[in-house]
Amino acid sequence: MRLIDFEPAIIEDLKSESELIAEKTLSEITVSTVRHPTLGRLVIIRLPNGAGMVVEIDE
């Protein structure tokens, strides 16, 4: 498993390229579970300012 910090534009690109599995927002932090065509399963954590982190999940 890897944790990677990303800029808002890259976070949005990853999310738009992926199939959304689940999403939940709590206290303005959004956590999305997605399946990316080449990167596999990802957890995307977005902060209110658009920045965030991606967690690559080993399959």
C-alpha positions, 0 to 999 in steps of 0.5 A, spaced: 500 500 500 502 506 498 500 513 500 501 519 495 499 526 496 497 530 490 494 537 487 487 538 486 488 537 478 491 530 479 486 528 484 480 530 479 483 527 473 484 520 477 477 520 479 474 522 472 478 516 469 476 511 474 469 507 476 466 510 482 465 504 487 463 508 493 463 515 496 462 519 503 463 526 505 464 527 513 466 534 516 468 537 508 473 531 507 470 526 501 473 519 501 472 515 494 473 508 493 474 507 485 477 502 480 482 506 475 483 502 469 491 502 470 492 503 477 487 498 480 483 500 486 484 507 489 482 510 495 481 518 494 481 523 500 479 530 498 480 536 503 475 542 502 481 546 498 481 540 493 488 537 495 488 530 497 491 524 498 491 517 494 491 510 497 493 505 492 490 498 494 494 492 493 489 487 490 
